[in-house]
């Protein structure tokens, strides 16, 4: 990629933007933070559902004893 600039020893505001999407940094930051938060919400719900299923499975003594028997063999 050639910038067609002979010297970088100039005022960069007179050249103009030197990378694409200038001014959209805040928008992409918001998108990144919202995606990160959304991932945490989805992950917490999935882990909560899995925990509830395991608690239901092993809450009675029969399920717990069968799990312990499988581990001992």
C-alpha positions as CSV (number, residue, x, y, z in Angstrom):
1,X,0.0,0.0,0.0
2,X,1.5,3.3,-1.1
3,X,0.4,6.4,0.7
4,X,2.0,8.7,-1.9
5,X,3.6,10.8,0.8
6,X,7.1,11.9,0.4
7,X,7.7,13.0,3.9
8,X,5.8,12.4,7.2
9,X,7.5,15.5,8.6
10,X,4.4,17.6,8.0
11,X,1.2,18.6,9.8
12,X,-1.0,15.5,9.4
13,X,-4.2,17.6,9.6
14,X,-3.3,19.1,6.3
15,X,-3.0,15.7,4.6
16,X,-6.4,14.4,5.7
17,X,-7.3,11.0,7.1
18,X,-4.5,8.5,7.1
19,X,-6.6,5.4,7.9
20,X,-10.1,4.3,6.9
21,X,-13.3,5.0,8.9
22,X,-12.0,8.1,10.7
23,X,-14.5,9.2,13.3
24,X,-16.1,5.9,13.8
25,X,-13.9,4.7,16.7
26,X,-16.6,5.5,19.3
27,X,-19.2,3.6,17.4
28,X,-17.0,0.5,17.1
29,X,-16.1,0.8,20.8
30,X,-19.8,0.8,21.7
31,X,-20.4,-2.2,19.5
32,X,-17.5,-4.1,21.1
33,X,-18.6,-3.4,24.6
34,X,-22.2,-4.3,23.9
35,X,-21.1,-7.5,22.2
36,X,-18.9,-8.4,25.2
37,X,-21.8,-7.7,27.7
38,X,-24.3,-9.7,25.6
39,X,-21.9,-12.6,25.5
40,X,-21.7,-12.5,29.3
41,X,-25.4,-12.5,29.7
42,X,-25.8,-15.5,27.2
43,X,-23.0,-17.4,28.9
44,X,-24.5,-16.8,32.4
45,X,-27.9,-18.0,31.3
46,X,-26.4,-21.1,29.7
47,X,-24.4,-22.0,32.7
48,X,-27.3,-21.4,35.0
49,X,-29.5,-23.7,32.9
50,X,-26.8,-26.4,33.0
51,X,-26.4,-26.0,36.8
52,X,-30.1,-26.3,37.3
53,X,-30.2,-29.5,35.2
54,X,-27.3,-31.0,37.2
55,X,-28.9,-30.1,40.5
56,X,-32.2,-31.7,39.4
57,X,-30.4,-34.8,38.3
58,X,-28.3,-35.2,41.4
59,X,-30.7,-33.8,44.1
60,X,-32.1,-37.2,44.9
61,X,-30.0,-39.9,46.6
62,X,-30.5,-42.4,43.8
63,X,-29.0,-40.1,41.1
64,X,-26.1,-39.1,43.4
65,X,-25.3,-42.7,44.3
66,X,-25.3,-43.8,40.6
67,X,-22.9,-41.0,39.8
68,X,-20.6,-42.0,42.7
69,X,-20.8,-45.6,41.6
70,X,-19.7,-44.7,38.1
71,X,-16.7,-42.7,39.4
72,X,-15.5,-45.6,41.6
73,X,-15.4,-48.2,38.8
